[in-house]
């Protein structure tokens, strides 16, 4: 564990002082040169830092490390924009509201507002699931260009988390066309047998999905007669967030 802590401290020091050499880092961190050198070489092998082309003894962050920082800033902006809408949506429905972000073929919970009901769903921030198993994931897929969604669905066999999970890429694509027409996705028992959700995508200024808002609730509280009403509320909240991120709907 200590080696991980030291490696992260070295990475942070490089980010603050780049381009920087072993001696400067050793003095600044009060660590032996041998320790710093070992950590620099390890971070370099993993692609987090690189030695300079003209000064090979001085190190800087790579695009990989910078992308993590950029993604963090983007997630913080999404959270800032979405939180007021999440609170209003939870107050209006009494249900738990999730803010999630896509990561490759998964959807990951970024933040949540707990509902008012004593019986409600529970999910931990940072947990993820395959896109095809959740309303949020399907909302993201439906908001993509269809060839991109098809490529993601066909890239590897789709996992079945419950007996209700659709693992046929063509079947999921047909469902995505319905989601695209109505503006929201519904999942009932496809990730967990007792959990249902209604989700809609948040778009950036270019119209690409960068996050989702969803209601998460026990399946017993989401009969089909409520789908359209909840769907309209979630879609309106997501569109409000999209506009704040610079998206404009087609005239």
Secondary structure per residue as TSV (DSSP state, phi and psi in degrees):
chain	resnum	aa	ss	phi	psi
A	1	X	-	360.0	-37.8
A	2	X	H	-62.5	-38.6
A	3	X	H	-63.4	-36.5
A	4	X	H	-65.1	-43.7
A	5	X	H	-61.2	-42.4
A	6	X	H	-66.7	-41.8
A	7	X	H	-60.7	-43.7
A	8	X	H	-66.1	-37.5
A	9	X	H	-64.9	-39.9
A	10	X	H	-64.5	-43.2
A	11	X	H	-60.1	-43.8
A	12	X	H	-63.9	-40.9
A	13	X	H	-65.2	-39.6
A	14	X	H	-61.3	-42.3
A	15	X	H	-62.3	-31.7
A	16	X	H	-83.7	-27.6
A	17	X	H	-118.2	1.3
A	18	X	-	-57.4	146.9
A	19	X	S	-73.1	140.3
A	20	X	E	-140.8	147.8
A	21	X	E	-101.8	174.0
A	22	X	H	-61.5	-44.5
A	23	X	H	-62.3	-45.9
A	24	X	H	-62.7	-42.0
A	25	X	H	-65.5	-41.8
A	26	X	H	-59.4	-43.9
A	27	X	H	-67.0	-45.5
A	28	X	H	-65.6	-35.4
A	29	X	H	-96.6	-6.7
A	30	X	T	55.3	48.1
A	31	X	-	-124.0	153.4
A	32	X	-	-60.4	144.5
A	33	X	H	-57.9	-37.3
A	34	X	H	-62.8	-38.0
A	35	X	H	-67.3	-46.4
A	36	X	H	-62.8	-43.9
A	37	X	H	-60.7	-42.5
A	38	X	H	-61.9	-42.4
A	39	X	H	-68.0	-38.9
A	40	X	H	-62.4	-44.4
A	41	X	H	-64.2	-40.4
A	42	X	H	-64.5	-46.5
A	43	X	H	-63.3	-34.8
A	44	X	H	-66.9	-42.8
A	45	X	H	-62.9	-32.5
A	46	X	T	-83.2	-6.4
A	47	X	T	89.5	12.0
A	48	X	S	-86.4	-29.1
A	49	X	E	-134.9	166.6
A	50	X	E	-143.1	150.5
A	51	X	E	-81.6	147.4
A	52	X	-	-67.1	146.2
A	53	X	S	-66.5	-40.6
A	54	X	S	-93.2	-25.0
A	55	X	-	-126.5	81.7
A	56	X	T	-66.6	-8.7
A	57	X	T	-95.1	2.1
A	58	X	E	-116.1	139.4
A	59	X	E	-117.0	147.7
A	60	X	E	-139.8	162.0
A	61	X	E	-67.9	149.2
A	62	X	-	-91.5	174.0
A	63	X	H	-62.3	-29.6
A	64	X	H	-60.3	-47.6
A	65	X	H	-67.9	-39.9
A	66	X	H	-66.8	-31.9
A	67	X	H	-65.4	-34.5
A	68	X	H	-62.0	-45.2
A	69	X	H	-62.9	-41.4
A	70	X	H	-64.0	-40.6
A	71	X	H	-65.7	-39.3
A	72	X	H	-61.1	-44.9
A	73	X	H	-63.5	-39.8
A	74	X	H	-64.8	-41.8
A	75	X	H	-64.4	-38.8
A	76	X	H	-65.3	-37.7
A	77	X	H	-66.4	-42.7
A	78	X	H	-61.4	-44.0
A	79	X	H	-62.4	-43.6
A	80	X	H	-60.3	-43.4
A	81	X	H	-69.5	-38.8
A	82	X	H	-82.3	-28.3
A	83	X	H	-56.2	-45.6
A	84	X	H	-59.4	-42.4
A	85	X	H	-65.5	-36.6
A	86	X	H	-64.0	-44.2
A	87	X	H	-62.2	-42.9
A	88	X	H	-65.7	-40.5
A	89	X	H	-66.1	-41.1
A	90	X	H	-66.5	-40.4
A	91	X	H	-64.4	-37.1
A	92	X	H	-73.2	-31.5
A	93	X	H	-107.9	-22.4
A	94	X	-	78.3	4.2
A	95	X	S	-104.9	164.6
A	96	X	E	-71.4	135.7
A	97	X	E	-113.8	131.6
A	98	X	E	-110.2	140.6
A	99	X	E	-112.2	119.7
A	100	X	E	-128.5	157.8
A	101	X	E	-129.8	145.5
A	102	X	E	-81.2	142.1
A	103	X	E	-136.5	100.0
A	104	X	T	56.5	-114.8
A	105	X	T	-99.1	16.3
A	106	X	E	-126.7	161.7
A	107	X	E	-119.8	132.5
A	108	X	E	-121.7	133.8
A	109	X	E	-73.0	120.5
A	110	X	E	-96.3	-37.5
A	111	X	E	-162.6	166.4
A	112	X	E	-155.2	155.2
A	113	X	E	-118.9	121.3
A	114	X	-	-70.7	143.7
A	115	X	-	-78.0	173.0
A	116	X	S	-88.7	-14.9
A	117	X	S	-71.5	142.7
A	118	X	S	-64.8	-31.6
A	119	X	S	-102.7	114.3
A	120	X	-	-147.8	170.5
A	121	X	-	-78.6	158.8
A	122	X	-	-133.0	127.6
A	123	X	-	-145.9	145.5
A	124	X	-	-96.0	136.5
A	125	X	T	-56.6	133.9
A	126	X	T	100.0	-18.2
A	127	X	-	-73.5	148.2
A	128	X	E	-133.1	171.1
A	129	X	E	-153.3	156.8
A	130	X	E	-58.4	141.9
A	131	X	G	-53.5	-40.8
A	132	X	G	-73.6	-7.0
A	133	X	G	-97.7	-4.8
A	134	X	S	-131.2	157.4
A	135	X	H	-63.8	-40.7
A	136	X	H	-61.9	-44.8
A	137	X	H	-63.1	-41.1
A	138	X	H	-68.2	-34.1
A	139	X	H	-63.9	-40.0
A	140	X	H	-63.9	-48.6
A	141	X	H	-60.0	-40.8
A	142	X	H	-68.0	-27.4
A	143	X	H	-82.8	-12.1
A	144	X	S	-80.5	161.6
A	145	X	-	-56.8	137.2
A	146	X	H	-56.8	-38.2
A	147	X	H	-60.8	-35.8
A	148	X	H	-67.4	-44.3
A	149	X	H	-62.0	-41.9
A	150	X	H	-63.4	-40.3
A	151	X	H	-63.5	-41.7
A	152	X	H	-64.1	-42.1
A	153	X	H	-70.1	-29.5
A	154	X	H	-95.4	-1.2
A	155	X	S	-67.1	-29.5
A	156	X	S	-158.5	159.7
A	157	X	-	-55.7	138.2
A	158	X	-	-81.1	134.2
A	159	X	-	-81.1	139.7
A	160	X	-	-99.1	112.2
A	161	X	S	-89.4	-25.8
A	162	X	S	-144.0	170.5
A	163	X	T	-63.2	-16.1
A	164	X	T	-93.7	-2.3
A	165	X	-	-74.2	126.1
A	166	X	-	-81.8	117.5
A	167	X	-	-106.7	10.4
A	168	X	-	-95.1	112.8
A	169	X	H	-53.7	-38.3
A	170	X	H	-69.2	-36.5
A	171	X	H	-65.9	-40.9
A	172	X	H	-64.8	-40.4
A	173	X	H	-62.4	-37.9
A	174	X	H	-63.7	-41.2
A	175	X	H	-64.4	-37.1
A	176	X	H	-62.5	-32.5
A	177	X	H	-64.9	-38.1
A	178	X	H	-66.5	-42.0
A	179	X	H	-59.9	-41.9
A	180	X	H	-62.3	-39.7
A	181	X	H	-69.6	-41.2
A	182	X	H	-91.4	-18.6
A	183	X	S	93.6	-4.6
A	184	X	-	-147.2	160.2
A	185	X	E	-117.1	151.0
A	186	X	E	-126.4	136.2
A	187	X	E	-128.9	137.0
A	188	X	E	-131.8	105.2
A	189	X	S	70.8	18.8
A	190	X	S	-90.7	-19.2
A	191	X	S	-107.1	-40.0
A	192	X	S	-139.0	136.5
A	193	X	T	-56.2	-28.3
A	194	X	T	-104.6	9.0
A	195	X	E	-119.5	136.3
A	196	X	E	-123.9	162.7
A	197	X	E	-156.7	155.2
A	198	X	E	-129.3	123.2
A	199	X	E	-134.0	153.1
A	200	X	E	-140.2	150.1
A	201	X	E	-84.3	144.4
A	202	X	E	-99.6	128.8
A	203	X	E	-107.8	150.5
A	204	X	-	-87.5	-175.7
A	205	X	T	-63.4	-22.3
A	206	X	T	-89.0	1.9
A	207	X	S	83.6	13.5
A	208	X	-	-96.9	144.4
A	209	X	E	-72.2	124.9
A	210	X	E	-116.6	-12.2
A	211	X	E	-167.7	176.7
A	212	X	E	-142.8	153.3
A	213	X	E	-110.5	141.5
A	214	X	E	-149.3	150.5
A	215	X	E	-91.5	132.5
A	216	X	E	-120.8	125.0
A	217	X	E	-154.9	161.7
A	218	X	E	-61.0	146.2
A	219	X	G	-57.5	-30.3
A	220	X	G	-65.0	-20.1
A	221	X	G	-100.7	11.5
A	222	X	-	-129.1	66.7
A	223	X	-	-67.2	159.0
A	224	X	G	-57.6	-30.7
A	225	X	G	-64.7	-17.3
A	226	X	G	-94.3	-8.6
A	227	X	H	-58.1	-50.5
A	228	X	H	-64.8	-42.4
A	229	X	H	-65.7	-47.1
A	230	X	H	-64.7	-39.0
A	231	X	H	-60.1	-42.3
A	232	X	H	-64.4	-39.5
A	233	X	H	-67.7	-43.8
A	234	X	H	-66.3	-42.0
A	235	X	H	-62.2	-43.4
A	236	X	H	-62.7	-40.6
A	237	X	H	-66.0	-42.2
A	238	X	H	-66.0	-39.7
A	239	X	H	-65.0	-36.5
A	240	X	H	-60.6	-44.0
A	241	X	H	-64.9	-41.9
A	242	X	H	-59.2	-43.4
A	243	X	H	-62.4	-38.0
A	244	X	H	-68.2	-23.4
A	245	X	T	-88.5	2.4
A	246	X	T	104.5	-0.7
A	247	X	-	-74.6	141.7
A	248	X	-	-129.0	129.1
A	249	X	-	-69.7	155.3
A	250	X	-	-65.2	139.7
A	251	X	-	-65.8	360.0
